[in-house]
């Protein structure tokens, strides 16, 4: 697993949370939806990294 990939996923999650919050404050549903989508993408990336870690453990 790459620490770099985890950092990118975490950054994407934070970016999504901020965008969703800005959308809520401004009342912009597009920003809210895009922010939630970024958070979902980050969760998928983290899950993929978790799977890679588990596979590596099994192989080692």
N, CA, C and O atoms as a CHARMM CRD file, in Angstrom:
* protein
*
  240
    1    1 UNK  N      0.82400  -1.16500   0.00000 PROA 1      0.00000
    2    1 UNK  CA     0.00000   0.00000   0.00000 PROA 1      0.00000
    3    1 UNK  C      0.87800   1.24100   0.00000 PROA 1      0.00000
    4    1 UNK  O      1.95300   1.28200   0.59800 PROA 1      0.00000
    5    2 UNK  N      0.39700   2.19900  -0.66300 PROA 2      0.00000
    6    2 UNK  CA     1.17600   3.41900  -0.78900 PROA 2      0.00000
    7    2 UNK  C      0.65300   4.49100   0.17000 PROA 2      0.00000
    8    2 UNK  O     -0.52900   4.83300   0.16200 PROA 2      0.00000
    9    3 UNK  N      1.54000   4.99500   0.97000 PROA 3      0.00000
   10    3 UNK  CA     1.19000   6.09600   1.86600 PROA 3      0.00000
   11    3 UNK  C      0.72500   7.27800   1.02500 PROA 3      0.00000
   12    3 UNK  O     -0.19800   8.00000   1.40100 PROA 3      0.00000
   13    4 UNK  N      1.37500   7.46300  -0.11000 PROA 4      0.00000
   14    4 UNK  CA     1.02300   8.56700  -1.00300 PROA 4      0.00000
   15    4 UNK  C     -0.43700   8.45000  -1.46200 PROA 4      0.00000
   16    4 UNK  O     -1.15500   9.44900  -1.51100 PROA 4      0.00000
   17    5 UNK  N     -0.87200   7.23700  -1.79700 PROA 5      0.00000
   18    5 UNK  CA    -2.25900   7.03600  -2.21800 PROA 5      0.00000
   19    5 UNK  C     -3.22900   7.31400  -1.07800 PROA 5      0.00000
   20    5 UNK  O     -4.30000   7.88000  -1.29800 PROA 5      0.00000
   21    6 UNK  N     -2.86600   6.92400   0.12300 PROA 6      0.00000
   22    6 UNK  CA    -3.71000   7.19800   1.29900 PROA 6      0.00000
   23    6 UNK  C     -3.82500   8.71100   1.53300 PROA 6      0.00000
   24    6 UNK  O     -4.90200   9.22200   1.83900 PROA 6      0.00000
   25    7 UNK  N     -2.71600   9.40100   1.38600 PROA 7      0.00000
   26    7 UNK  CA    -2.71900  10.86200   1.58100 PROA 7      0.00000
   27    7 UNK  C     -3.60800  11.52800   0.53500 PROA 7      0.00000
   28    7 UNK  O     -4.37700  12.43600   0.85200 PROA 7      0.00000
   29    8 UNK  N     -3.50100  11.07700  -0.70400 PROA 8      0.00000
   30    8 UNK  CA    -4.34400  11.64300  -1.76400 PROA 8      0.00000
   31    8 UNK  C     -5.82000  11.39400  -1.48400 PROA 8      0.00000
   32    8 UNK  O     -6.65100  12.27800  -1.69300 PROA 8      0.00000
   33    9 UNK  N     -6.14700  10.20000  -1.01400 PROA 9      0.00000
   34    9 UNK  CA    -7.54000   9.87700  -0.70100 PROA 9      0.00000
   35    9 UNK  C     -8.04900  10.73600   0.45900 PROA 9      0.00000
   36    9 UNK  O     -9.18500  11.21000   0.43700 PROA 9      0.00000
   37   10 UNK  N     -7.21400  10.92900   1.45400 PROA 10     0.00000
   38   10 UNK  CA    -7.60000  11.76400   2.59200 PROA 10     0.00000
   39   10 UNK  C     -7.79500  13.21000   2.14800 PROA 10     0.00000
   40   10 UNK  O     -8.73500  13.87600   2.58200 PROA 10     0.00000
   41   11 UNK  N     -6.91700  13.68700   1.29200 PROA 11     0.00000
   42   11 UNK  CA    -7.05300  15.05200   0.77500 PROA 11     0.00000
   43   11 UNK  C     -8.33900  15.20100  -0.03000 PROA 11     0.00000
   44   11 UNK  O     -9.02100  16.22100   0.06700 PROA 11     0.00000
   45   12 UNK  N     -8.67000  14.18700  -0.82100 PROA 12     0.00000
   46   12 UNK  CA    -9.90200  14.21400  -1.61400 PROA 12     0.00000
   47   12 UNK  C    -11.11800  14.24100  -0.69200 PROA 12     0.00000
   48   12 UNK  O    -12.10100  14.92600  -0.97400 PROA 12     0.00000
   49   13 UNK  N    -11.04900  13.49500   0.40600 PROA 13     0.00000
   50   13 UNK  CA   -12.14900  13.47300   1.36100 PROA 13     0.00000
   51   13 UNK  C    -12.33900  14.85300   2.00300 PROA 13     0.00000
   52   13 UNK  O    -13.46100  15.34700   2.11600 PROA 13     0.00000
   53   14 UNK  N    -11.24700  15.45300   2.41200 PROA 14     0.00000
   54   14 UNK  CA   -11.31500  16.78400   3.02200 PROA 14     0.00000
   55   14 UNK  C    -11.85100  17.79800   2.01800 PROA 14     0.00000
   56   14 UNK  O    -12.69500  18.62900   2.35200 PROA 14     0.00000
   57   15 UNK  N    -11.35600  17.72300   0.79700 PROA 15     0.00000
   58   15 UNK  CA   -11.82900  18.62000  -0.26000 PROA 15     0.00000
   59   15 UNK  C    -13.34000  18.46300  -0.44800 PROA 15     0.00000
   60   15 UNK  O    -14.06200  19.44800  -0.60100 PROA 15     0.00000
   61   16 UNK  N    -13.80300  17.22200  -0.43500 PROA 16     0.00000
   62   16 UNK  CA   -15.22900  16.96200  -0.59800 PROA 16     0.00000
   63   16 UNK  C    -16.05100  17.50400   0.55100 PROA 16     0.00000
   64   16 UNK  O    -17.12900  18.05800   0.33800 PROA 16     0.00000
   65   17 UNK  N    -15.55300  17.34800   1.77200 PROA 17     0.00000
   66   17 UNK  CA   -16.27000  17.87000   2.94400 PROA 17     0.00000
   67   17 UNK  C    -16.39100  19.38800   2.87200 PROA 17     0.00000
   68   17 UNK  O    -17.44000  19.95800   3.17000 PROA 17     0.00000
   69   18 UNK  N    -15.30100  20.02600   2.47200 PROA 18     0.00000
   70   18 UNK  CA   -15.32300  21.48700   2.35900 PROA 18     0.00000
   71   18 UNK  C    -16.30600  21.92500   1.27100 PROA 18     0.00000
   72   18 UNK  O    -17.10400  22.84100   1.47300 PROA 18     0.00000
   73   19 UNK  N    -16.23700  21.26400   0.12400 PROA 19     0.00000
   74   19 UNK  CA   -17.12000  21.62900  -0.97300 PROA 19     0.00000
   75   19 UNK  C    -18.58200  21.41300  -0.59500 PROA 19     0.00000
   76   19 UNK  O    -19.43700  22.23700  -0.92100 PROA 19     0.00000
   77   20 UNK  N    -18.86800  20.31900   0.08300 PROA 20     0.00000
   78   20 UNK  CA   -20.24400  20.06000   0.51500 PROA 20     0.00000
   79   20 UNK  C    -20.70700  21.13300   1.49800 PROA 20     0.00000
   80   20 UNK  O    -21.83800  21.61000   1.41000 PROA 20     0.00000
   81   21 UNK  N    -19.83500  21.51300   2.43600 PROA 21     0.00000
   82   21 UNK  CA   -20.18700  22.54300   3.41100 PROA 21     0.00000
   83   21 UNK  C    -20.43200  23.89200   2.73300 PROA 21     0.00000
   84   21 UNK  O    -21.37100  24.60600   3.08600 PROA 21     0.00000
   85   22 UNK  N    -19.59200  24.23500   1.76800 PROA 22     0.00000
   86   22 UNK  CA   -19.77100  25.48800   1.03100 PROA 22     0.00000
   87   22 UNK  C    -21.10000  25.45100   0.28400 PROA 22     0.00000
   88   22 UNK  O    -21.81800  26.45000   0.23100 PROA 22     0.00000
   89   23 UNK  N    -21.42100  24.30200  -0.29000 PROA 23     0.00000
   90   23 UNK  CA   -22.69000  24.15500  -0.98600 PROA 23     0.00000
   91   23 UNK  C    -23.87800  24.30700  -0.06100 PROA 23     0.00000
   92   23 UNK  O    -24.90100  24.88000  -0.43500 PROA 23     0.00000
   93   24 UNK  N    -23.73700  23.78500   1.15900 PROA 24     0.00000
   94   24 UNK  CA   -24.81900  23.93000   2.13700 PROA 24     0.00000
   95   24 UNK  C    -24.98800  25.39200   2.54800 PROA 24     0.00000
   96   24 UNK  O    -26.10900  25.88500   2.67200 PROA 24     0.00000
   97   25 UNK  N    -23.87600  26.07000   2.75600 PROA 25     0.00000
   98   25 UNK  CA   -23.92600  27.47200   3.16900 PROA 25     0.00000
   99   25 UNK  C    -24.49900  28.34500   2.05500 PROA 25     0.00000
  100   25 UNK  O    -25.32500  29.22400   2.30500 PROA 25     0.00000
  101   26 UNK  N    -24.05900  28.09700   0.83900 PROA 26     0.00000
  102   26 UNK  CA   -24.49300  28.92900  -0.28300 PROA 26     0.00000
  103   26 UNK  C    -25.83100  28.46800  -0.87100 PROA 26     0.00000
  104   26 UNK  O    -26.44600  29.17800  -1.66700 PROA 26     0.00000
  105   27 UNK  N    -26.27000  27.27600  -0.47300 PROA 27     0.00000
  106   27 UNK  CA   -27.51900  26.74700  -1.01400 PROA 27     0.00000
  107   27 UNK  C    -27.36800  26.17300  -2.41600 PROA 27     0.00000
  108   27 UNK  O    -28.34700  26.05100  -3.15200 PROA 27     0.00000
  109   28 UNK  N    -26.15300  25.82700  -2.77700 PROA 28     0.00000
  110   28 UNK  CA   -25.88300  25.30000  -4.12200 PROA 28     0.00000
  111   28 UNK  C    -25.90000  23.77000  -4.09400 PROA 28     0.00000
  112   28 UNK  O    -24.95100  23.14900  -3.61600 PROA 28     0.00000
  113   29 UNK  N    -26.97000  23.16400  -4.60200 PROA 29     0.00000
  114   29 UNK  CA   -27.05700  21.69600  -4.56200 PROA 29     0.00000
  115   29 UNK  C    -25.98300  21.00600  -5.40900 PROA 29     0.00000
  116   29 UNK  O    -25.59700  19.87400  -5.11900 PROA 29     0.00000
  117   30 UNK  N    -25.50000  21.68700  -6.45500 PROA 30     0.00000
  118   30 UNK  CA   -24.45000  21.10100  -7.29400 PROA 30     0.00000
  119   30 UNK  C    -23.16600  20.92700  -6.48900 PROA 30     0.00000
  120   30 UNK  O    -22.53300  19.87300  -6.55100 PROA 30     0.00000
  121   31 UNK  N    -22.77800  21.95500  -5.73200 PROA 31     0.00000
  122   31 UNK  CA   -21.58700  21.85400  -4.89200 PROA 31     0.00000
  123   31 UNK  C    -21.76200  20.77400  -3.82300 PROA 31     0.00000
  124   31 UNK  O    -20.83100  20.02400  -3.53000 PROA 31     0.00000
  125   32 UNK  N    -22.94100  20.70300  -3.25400 PROA 32     0.00000
  126   32 UNK  CA   -23.20800  19.67500  -2.24100 PROA 32     0.00000
  127   32 UNK  C    -23.01100  18.28400  -2.83800 PROA 32     0.00000
  128   32 UNK  O    -22.34600  17.43200  -2.24800 PROA 32     0.00000
  129   33 UNK  N    -23.59500  18.06700  -4.00900 PROA 33     0.00000
  130   33 UNK  CA   -23.50900  16.76000  -4.66400 PROA 33     0.00000
  131   33 UNK  C    -22.06900  16.43400  -5.06300 PROA 33     0.00000
  132   33 UNK  O    -21.61200  15.30600  -4.88100 PROA 33     0.00000
  133   34 UNK  N    -21.36500  17.41300  -5.60100 PROA 34     0.00000
  134   34 UNK  CA   -19.97400  17.18400  -5.99000 PROA 34     0.00000
  135   34 UNK  C    -19.10800  16.88500  -4.76500 PROA 34     0.00000
  136   34 UNK  O    -18.20700  16.04800  -4.82300 PROA 34     0.00000
  137   35 UNK  N    -19.38400  17.56400  -3.67600 PROA 35     0.00000
  138   35 UNK  CA   -18.64100  17.31600  -2.44100 PROA 35     0.00000
  139   35 UNK  C    -18.88100  15.90900  -1.92500 PROA 35     0.00000
  140   35 UNK  O    -17.94000  15.22600  -1.52000 PROA 35     0.00000
  141   36 UNK  N    -20.12600  15.47300  -1.93700 PROA 36     0.00000
  142   36 UNK  CA   -20.43500  14.10200  -1.50600 PROA 36     0.00000
  143   36 UNK  C    -19.79200  13.07800  -2.43800 PROA 36     0.00000
  144   36 UNK  O    -19.32300  12.03100  -1.99100 PROA 36     0.00000
  145   37 UNK  N    -19.77100  13.38600  -3.74100 PROA 37     0.00000
  146   37 UNK  CA   -19.15200  12.46900  -4.71100 PROA 37     0.00000
  147   37 UNK  C    -17.65300  12.32700  -4.43400 PROA 37     0.00000
  148   37 UNK  O    -17.10500  11.22800  -4.51900 PROA 37     0.00000
  149   38 UNK  N    -17.00100  13.42600  -4.10700 PROA 38     0.00000
  150   38 UNK  CA   -15.56700  13.37700  -3.79400 PROA 38     0.00000
  151   38 UNK  C    -15.31900  12.55000  -2.53100 PROA 38     0.00000
  152   38 UNK  O    -14.34300  11.80400  -2.45500 PROA 38     0.00000
  153   39 UNK  N    -16.20000  12.68500  -1.55000 PROA 39     0.00000
  154   39 UNK  CA   -16.05600  11.90600  -0.32800 PROA 39     0.00000
  155   39 UNK  C    -16.23000  10.41800  -0.61600 PROA 39     0.00000
  156   39 UNK  O    -15.51600   9.58100  -0.06400 PROA 39     0.00000
  157   40 UNK  N    -17.18300  10.10000  -1.48200 PROA 40     0.00000
  158   40 UNK  CA   -17.40000   8.70400  -1.86400 PROA 40     0.00000
  159   40 UNK  C    -16.18400   8.15700  -2.59900 PROA 40     0.00000
  160   40 UNK  O    -15.75200   7.03000  -2.35400 PROA 40     0.00000
  161   41 UNK  N    -15.64000   8.96100  -3.49600 PROA 41     0.00000
  162   41 UNK  CA   -14.43100   8.54700  -4.22500 PROA 41     0.00000
  163   41 UNK  C    -13.29100   8.26100  -3.24200 PROA 41     0.00000
  164   41 UNK  O    -12.55500   7.28800  -3.40500 PROA 41     0.00000
  165   42 UNK  N    -13.15300   9.10300  -2.23400 PROA 42     0.00000
  166   42 UNK  CA   -12.10000   8.90300  -1.23500 PROA 42     0.00000
  167   42 UNK  C    -12.31600   7.60100  -0.47600 PROA 42     0.00000
  168   42 UNK  O    -11.35900   6.87300  -0.21000 PROA 42     0.00000
  169   43 UNK  N    -13.56400   7.30300  -0.12400 PROA 43     0.00000
  170   43 UNK  CA   -13.86000   6.04900   0.57900 PROA 43     0.00000
  171   43 UNK  C    -13.49200   4.84900  -0.29300 PROA 43     0.00000
  172   43 UNK  O    -12.93900   3.86300   0.19500 PROA 43     0.00000
  173   44 UNK  N    -13.80200   4.94300  -1.58000 PROA 44     0.00000
  174   44 UNK  CA   -13.47200   3.84700  -2.49500 PROA 44     0.00000
  175   44 UNK  C    -11.95300   3.67300  -2.57100 PROA 44     0.00000
  176   44 UNK  O    -11.45500   2.54700  -2.56500 PROA 44     0.00000
  177   45 UNK  N    -11.22900   4.77200  -2.64200 PROA 45     0.00000
  178   45 UNK  CA    -9.76400   4.69300  -2.70300 PROA 45     0.00000
  179   45 UNK  C     -9.19500   4.05500  -1.43200 PROA 45     0.00000
  180   45 UNK  O     -8.29000   3.22200  -1.49400 PROA 45     0.00000
  181   46 UNK  N     -9.74400   4.46200  -0.26900 PROA 46     0.00000
  182   46 UNK  CA    -9.28100   3.87500   0.98900 PROA 46     0.00000
  183   46 UNK  C     -9.59400   2.37900   1.03300 PROA 46     0.00000
  184   46 UNK  O     -8.76800   1.58700   1.48700 PROA 46     0.00000
  185   47 UNK  N    -10.75900   1.99800   0.57300 PROA 47     0.00000
  186   47 UNK  CA   -11.13600   0.58700   0.55500 PROA 47     0.00000
  187   47 UNK  C    -10.20900  -0.20200  -0.36300 PROA 47     0.00000
  188   47 UNK  O     -9.78900  -1.30800  -0.02300 PROA 47     0.00000
  189   48 UNK  N     -9.89500   0.35800  -1.50900 PROA 48     0.00000
  190   48 UNK  CA    -8.97100  -0.30700  -2.43800 PROA 48     0.00000
  191   48 UNK  C     -7.60800  -0.50700  -1.78300 PROA 48     0.00000
  192   48 UNK  O     -6.99000  -1.56100  -1.93600 PROA 48     0.00000
  193   49 UNK  N     -7.14900   0.49000  -1.06500 PROA 49     0.00000
  194   49 UNK  CA    -5.86200   0.37000  -0.37500 PROA 49     0.00000
  195   49 UNK  C     -5.94000  -0.68700   0.72700 PROA 49     0.00000
  196   49 UNK  O     -4.97900  -1.42600   0.94200 PROA 49     0.00000
  197   50 UNK  N     -7.07200  -0.76300   1.42300 PROA 50     0.00000
  198   50 UNK  CA    -7.25300  -1.78700   2.45000 PROA 50     0.00000
  199   50 UNK  C     -7.19000  -3.18200   1.83000 PROA 50     0.00000
  200   50 UNK  O     -6.56800  -4.09200   2.37800 PROA 50     0.00000
  201   51 UNK  N     -7.83700  -3.32900   0.69000 PROA 51     0.00000
  202   51 UNK  CA    -7.81500  -4.62300  -0.00500 PROA 51     0.00000
  203   51 UNK  C     -6.39200  -4.97300  -0.42200 PROA 51     0.00000
  204   51 UNK  O     -5.95800  -6.11200  -0.25200 PROA 51     0.00000
  205   52 UNK  N     -5.67400  -4.01500  -0.96000 PROA 52     0.00000
  206   52 UNK  CA    -4.28600  -4.25300  -1.35000 PROA 52     0.00000
  207   52 UNK  C     -3.46100  -4.69900  -0.14600 PROA 52     0.00000
  208   52 UNK  O     -2.64900  -5.61900  -0.24900 PROA 52     0.00000
  209   53 UNK  N     -3.67500  -4.03700   1.00500 PROA 53     0.00000
  210   53 UNK  CA    -2.95500  -4.40800   2.21500 PROA 53     0.00000
  211   53 UNK  C     -3.25100  -5.85100   2.63000 PROA 53     0.00000
  212   53 UNK  O     -2.34200  -6.60200   2.98500 PROA 53     0.00000
  213   54 UNK  N     -4.50900  -6.22300   2.58000 PROA 54     0.00000
  214   54 UNK  CA    -4.90000  -7.57600   2.97800 PROA 54     0.00000
  215   54 UNK  C     -4.31300  -8.62300   2.03300 PROA 54     0.00000
  216   54 UNK  O     -3.85300  -9.67700   2.47300 PROA 54     0.00000
  217   55 UNK  N     -4.33200  -8.32900   0.74600 PROA 55     0.00000
  218   55 UNK  CA    -3.76800  -9.25300  -0.23100 PROA 55     0.00000
  219   55 UNK  C     -2.27200  -9.40600   0.01200 PROA 55     0.00000
  220   55 UNK  O     -1.73700 -10.51300  -0.04500 PROA 55     0.00000
  221   56 UNK  N     -1.60800  -8.30400   0.27900 PROA 56     0.00000
  222   56 UNK  CA    -0.16300  -8.35800   0.54400 PROA 56     0.00000
  223   56 UNK  C      0.12800  -9.19900   1.77800 PROA 56     0.00000
  224   56 UNK  O      1.09200  -9.96500   1.78800 PROA 56     0.00000
  225   57 UNK  N     -0.70400  -9.06800   2.83400 PROA 57     0.00000
  226   57 UNK  CA    -0.51800  -9.85700   4.04000 PROA 57     0.00000
  227   57 UNK  C     -0.65200 -11.34900   3.73800 PROA 57     0.00000
  228   57 UNK  O      0.11400 -12.16600   4.25000 PROA 57     0.00000
  229   58 UNK  N     -1.63100 -11.69500   2.90400 PROA 58     0.00000
  230   58 UNK  CA    -1.85300 -13.09700   2.57000 PROA 58     0.00000
  231   58 UNK  C     -0.68400 -13.64300   1.77000 PROA 58     0.00000
  232   58 UNK  O     -0.24600 -14.77200   1.99200 PROA 58     0.00000
  233   59 UNK  N     -0.18100 -12.85000   0.84500 PROA 59     0.00000
  234   59 UNK  CA     0.93500 -13.29100  -0.00300 PROA 59     0.00000
  235   59 UNK  C      2.21500 -13.43600   0.81500 PROA 59     0.00000
  236   59 UNK  O      2.98500 -14.37500   0.61600 PROA 59     0.00000
  237   60 UNK  N      2.43300 -12.50100   1.73300 PROA 60     0.00000
  238   60 UNK  CA     3.65200 -12.54300   2.56600 PROA 60     0.00000
  239   60 UNK  C      3.47300 -13.59900   3.59500 PROA 60     0.00000
  240   60 UNK  O      4.36600 -13.82200   4.41300 PROA 60     0.00000
